[in-house]
């Protein structure tokens, strides 16, 4: 099997950048076609190659890739998730990733984060803690390693 197919199967045919499905039948030259991307320059990363749409991979070469947070729930000062993923993958521990005005927003953000990290960093089990403080709710992403 080719590297592309191995990486695509492992990543469930989803683009690591935009989190949208990648069509295995599209040409690798099509903007929506599959490509293998080096997710990070960090040589210590456990997963070096990831599946990306050709357009996402090309755009990432021109500008730094950013994992977009959803419009809802409302999160104040959301952390850049690629940097958070790299640190948690390398060192483990806990990291605050945002603040929410309501517990419901924090719970929705927590659910989204666990789901998104399952694809962003496969094999890195994460949990989310919600801690009240100062009239808001802190959203904290954690790994089993501390």
C-alpha positions, 0 to 999 in steps of 0.5 A: 500500500502507498504512503498516501493510502496508509496515512489516509486510512489511519486518518479516516480520510479526513483533512487534519487542517479543515477537518472535512472529508477527503474524497479518495477518488479525487485526483491528487492534483485536484484542490480537494484531492488527497495529499500527505502533509508533514503536520509539524516540523517537530521531529519529536512528534509521534505522527509526522505525516497527516492527510490533507486536501491538496488546497489545505496543504498548499495554503499551509505552505504560504501561511501558518495553519490554524485549526478554526474554533467553531462559531458556537459555543462562545469561547473567549481568547481561544488558544491556537490548537496546533501549538497546544497539540504539539506541547501536549503531545511532547510534554503532556500535562494541562493547558487552559485553552479558553474561557467561556461566559456560561457553563453550557458554552464550556461543556459544548467547547469541551465536547468539541475539543475531545472530538477534534483532538481525536483526529488532530492528534490520534492516539493522544487521549485528552480530557477536558476540565471545566473550572469556574472562576471570576464569573466565567468558566475556564476550559482546560485540556489535559492528557494522562501524562503530567 
